[in-house]
Amino acid sequence: MKRMLNSAIISALILTMATTSLFAAELPQGKWQLDGYNFKLKIAYPIDKSKITLNINEDGKLGGRSGCNVYGGNYGFENQALKISDVFSTMMACDEMTMQFERTFYQTLAAATEFSETDAKLTLTDSKTLSFLRFKKVEEPQSPHKCE
């Protein structure tokens, strides 16, 4: 009986620690560049000539370049799900294909509820449509140290 009670307590502690780590999840801060995507509409946009970025700050803010415009927004977690809100952008006009990409990019970003980071790649996923945005980590050059 005592052994079963100890096992139950240990199991409860393990479950509590696992749940705590889910709540402690944070988006990895830094600079990212769009490396791939999958949109619900299955429309292909060339991204090789566009520098589409995502900058994640520790203060719950994110932003970057979306092809033609600059965008920003807020992020946090609600009920263990990623929540990106208040997405806004500048309103410069570009060709229709770029504008359509940007609209879909913003929709996918705002609908993202999950994220994963593996091999210096960050993927933001809309769990309902399985649309995703995948970014690669941008390595910033080391600043030279002054020696005196």
C-alpha positions as CSV (number, residue, x, y, z in Angstrom):
1,M,0.0,0.0,0.0
2,K,2.8,2.4,0.9
3,R,4.6,1.6,-2.3
4,M,1.5,2.4,-4.4
5,L,1.1,5.7,-2.5
6,N,4.8,6.6,-3.2
7,S,4.4,5.7,-6.9
8,A,1.3,7.8,-7.1
9,I,3.1,10.8,-5.5
10,I,6.1,10.4,-7.8
11,S,3.8,10.2,-10.8
12,A,1.9,13.3,-9.7
13,L,5.2,15.2,-9.3
14,I,6.4,14.2,-12.8
15,L,3.1,15.3,-14.3
16,T,3.3,18.6,-12.5
17,M,6.8,19.3,-13.7
18,A,5.8,18.4,-17.3
19,T,2.9,20.8,-17.1
20,T,5.0,23.5,-15.6
21,S,7.5,23.3,-18.4
22,L,4.6,23.7,-21.0
23,F,3.5,26.9,-19.2
24,A,7.2,28.1,-19.2
25,A,7.5,27.8,-22.9
26,E,8.7,30.9,-24.6
27,L,9.2,31.8,-28.2
28,P,12.9,31.8,-28.9
29,Q,14.2,35.4,-29.1
30,G,16.3,36.7,-31.9
31,K,16.2,37.3,-35.6
32,W,14.8,34.8,-38.1
33,Q,14.4,34.7,-41.9
34,L,11.5,32.9,-43.7
35,D,12.8,29.6,-45.1
36,G,9.6,27.9,-46.1
37,Y,5.8,27.9,-45.6
38,N,2.6,26.1,-46.3
39,F,-0.6,28.0,-46.7
40,K,-4.1,26.5,-46.6
41,L,-4.8,27.9,-50.1
42,K,-1.9,26.0,-51.6
43,I,-0.7,29.1,-53.5
44,A,3.0,29.3,-54.2
45,Y,4.8,32.5,-53.9
46,P,8.5,32.8,-54.6
47,I,10.4,33.9,-51.5
48,D,13.9,33.6,-52.8
49,K,14.2,37.3,-53.8
50,S,12.3,38.6,-50.7
51,K,13.9,39.0,-47.3
52,I,11.0,38.1,-45.1
53,T,12.0,38.3,-41.4
54,L,10.7,37.7,-37.9
55,N,12.3,39.4,-34.9
56,I,11.2,38.1,-31.5
57,N,11.8,40.3,-28.5
58,E,11.7,39.3,-24.8
59,D,9.0,41.9,-24.1
60,G,6.2,40.0,-25.9
61,K,6.7,41.9,-29.1
62,L,7.6,40.6,-32.6
63,G,7.9,42.1,-36.0
64,G,10.0,42.2,-39.2
65,R,9.8,42.6,-43.0
66,S,7.0,40.8,-44.9
67,G,8.3,41.4,-48.5
68,C,7.0,44.9,-49.2
69,N,6.0,46.2,-45.8
70,V,7.2,46.2,-42.2
71,Y,5.0,44.6,-39.6
72,G,4.7,44.1,-35.9
73,G,2.5,42.6,-33.2
74,N,2.4,41.0,-29.8
75,Y,2.8,37.4,-28.6
76,G,2.0,35.5,-25.5
77,F,0.5,32.2,-24.4
78,E,-3.2,31.5,-23.5
79,N,-4.4,28.1,-22.3
80,Q,-1.0,26.6,-23.3
81,A,-1.4,27.9,-26.9
82,L,0.7,30.5,-28.7
83,K,-1.4,33.7,-29.2
84,I,-0.1,36.3,-31.7
85,S,-2.3,39.4,-31.6
86,D,-2.5,43.0,-32.8
87,V,-0.7,42.3,-36.0
88,F,-0.2,45.6,-38.0
89,S,1.9,46.7,-41.0
90,T,2.9,49.7,-43.0
91,M,0.7,50.3,-46.0
92,M,3.2,50.5,-48.9
93,A,1.8,49.2,-52.2
94,C,3.7,46.6,-54.2
95,D,2.8,44.2,-57.0
96,E,-0.4,42.1,-56.5
97,M,1.5,38.8,-55.9
98,T,3.5,40.3,-53.1
99,M,0.5,42.0,-51.5
100,Q,-1.5,38.7,-51.6
101,F,1.5,36.9,-50.0
102,E,1.6,39.5,-47.3
103,R,-2.1,39.1,-46.5
104,T,-1.8,35.4,-46.3
105,F,1.5,35.6,-44.2
106,Y,-0.3,37.9,-41.7
107,Q,-3.3,35.6,-41.5
108,T,-1.1,32.6,-40.9
109,L,1.0,34.4,-38.3
110,A,-2.1,35.6,-36.4
111,A,-3.6,32.1,-36.5
112,A,-0.5,30.3,-35.2
113,T,-1.2,28.4,-32.0
114,E,1.9,26.2,-31.9
115,F,5.6,26.5,-32.4
116,S,8.6,24.2,-32.5
117,E,12.3,24.9,-32.8
118,T,14.7,22.2,-34.2
119,D,18.0,22.5,-35.9
120,A,18.0,26.4,-35.8
121,K,14.6,26.4,-37.5
122,L,11.5,27.9,-35.9
123,T,8.1,26.8,-37.2
124,L,4.9,28.6,-36.3
125,T,1.8,26.5,-37.1
126,D,-1.9,27.1,-37.3
127,S,-3.2,23.8,-35.7
128,K,-6.6,24.1,-37.4
129,T,-5.5,24.5,-41.0
130,L,-1.9,23.1,-40.6
131,S,-0.6,26.2,-42.4
132,F,2.8,27.1,-41.2
133,L,5.7,29.5,-41.5
134,R,9.2,28.2,-41.1
135,F,12.1,30.5,-40.3
136,K,15.8,29.9,-40.1
137,K,17.9,31.5,-37.4
138,V,19.9,34.5,-38.6
139,E,23.4,34.4,-37.2
140,E,24.5,37.9,-36.4
141,P,28.2,38.7,-36.9
142,Q,30.2,39.0,-33.7
143,S,31.2,42.6,-32.9
144,P,34.9,43.1,-32.6
145,H,36.1,43.6,-29.0
146,K,38.4,46.5,-28.4
147,C,41.6,45.7,-26.6
148,E,43.3,48.4,-24.7
